[in-house]
Amino acid sequence: MRPLVADIDLDALRHNYRLACACAPQSQSVAVIKANAYGHGAVACARALASEAPAFAVACLEEAITLREAGIQTPIVLLEGIFAADELPLVDQYGLWLAVHSRWQVQALKAFTPSAPIPVWLKVDSGMHRLGFAPDEAASVWRTLAAMPEVDALHLMSHFATADATDSRYFAQQMAILNGLATELDAPLCLANSPATLARPEAHGAWNRPGVMLYGSDPLETPNALTRQLKPVMTLRSEIIALREIAAGEPVGYGGRFRAPRRSRIAVVAAGYGDGYDRHAIDGTPVLVAGRRASLAGKVSMDMLTVDVTDNPEAAIGSEVVLWGRAQNGAVLSVDEVAHHCDTISYTLLTGMLPRVPRRYSGR
Ligand SMILES: *Cc1c(COP(=O)(O)O)cnc(C)c1O
């Protein structure tokens, strides 16, 4: 069989979730498992966290139903609420919680009679300018929702644009708006994403919403003592399937982007953009060959990529290659570092892992 596999360490997932909880002992932490748990497999991740997470968050009804049909009974919040009014019967049937970010959603709720009141997180646009009510309309919408028998457990929700940044000015501006509303409405808050969970204790509310940190990625521009405790959950692992020596000056791969600066040993690895490995990876992108660093050499192909192992004499056909995660010898290559070489973020690499790559779970 093709040797490429995404090993998912569910013990590491639980470790990272507990770290999120320990960062914010006064808050409850929703485990964000949208987008198939950032590529890790939503059902497996939900099962692994079901005994400790009080709620899960997903992007849409379809993702919630997948979890319910797998037997997950934990509360699930839809981070963008409903996309159409006709979803409400299913929201009611599956016992989901709703974000409400637009007036039409309020109207749809009013026109619907649920079997039990629906927990609602009112989304305020405090500066992200994506979803949510403007701060000057939020109070009146809050009062409308609070008076509706269809609505339960009302919370104020918002999202930060720059919680990861070292410069905290814009974050502070968003926080000031939210603190004003929280005081005026005596509203319990749900604000913090991963970076705010890790680095902005003033944003911790009744609930936090950590996502990417659960999977071991460091979301902060400047790592801190907490982010260094995160453990990688996904290890993208493959093997060398061919090796060759080429003369100095010879090109490797499509377009000959890499040209050997000396006599070089080139390893061919079974992993490519057809699996989700980013084709934007530049020459020099790190990989671990038998637990030691080596460099991508040449453009990534659909099913293969090429690595310069001139300085890795132990490299042989069948050697372990880790594209990110933890090698058998314990060496770690963070998905954040790989993302940096692809001019992107860990989120796109993780969520971009295609179904073609088998997931193999370890841990409970
Ligand atoms: C995805 C998402 C989160 C989690 O963000 P991370 O940066 O992955 O922690 C939190 N809140 C909302 C509204 C989201 O869409």
The ligand as an SDF file (V2000), in Angstrom:
LIG
                    3D

 15 15  0  0  0  0  0  0  0  0999 V2000
  -13.0710   29.0080   13.7820 C   0  0  0  0  0  0  0  0  0  0  0  0
  -13.6070   29.8700   14.8330 C   0  0  0  0  0  0  0  0  0  0  0  0
  -13.0420   29.8590   16.1100 C   0  0  0  0  0  0  0  0  0  0  0  0
  -11.7700   29.1110   16.4420 C   0  0  0  0  0  0  0  0  0  0  0  0
  -10.6900   29.8710   15.9480 O   0  0  0  0  0  0  0  0  0  0  0  0
   -9.1740   29.3930   16.1810 P   0  0  0  0  0  0  0  0  0  0  0  0
   -8.3610   30.5100   15.6680 O   0  0  0  0  0  0  0  0  0  0  0  0
   -9.0120   28.1520   15.3610 O   0  0  0  0  0  0  0  0  0  0  0  0
   -9.0350   29.1310   17.6200 O   0  0  0  0  0  0  0  0  0  0  0  0
  -13.6600   30.6110   17.0870 C   0  0  0  0  0  0  0  0  0  0  0  0
  -14.7640   31.3490   16.8160 N   0  0  0  0  0  0  0  0  0  0  0  0
  -15.3100   31.3920   15.5850 C   0  0  0  0  0  0  0  0  0  0  0  0
  -16.5120   32.2320   15.3500 C   0  0  0  0  0  0  0  0  0  0  0  0
  -14.7570   30.6670   14.5570 C   0  0  0  0  0  0  0  0  0  0  0  0
  -15.3090   30.7250   13.3360 O   0  0  0  0  0  0  0  0  0  0  0  0
  1  2  1  0
  2  3  1  0
  2 14  2  0
  3  4  1  0
  3 10  2  0
  4  5  1  0
  5  6  1  0
  6  7  2  0
  6  8  1  0
  6  9  1  0
 10 11  1  0
 11 12  2  0
 12 13  1  0
 12 14  1  0
 14 15  1  0
M  END
$$$$
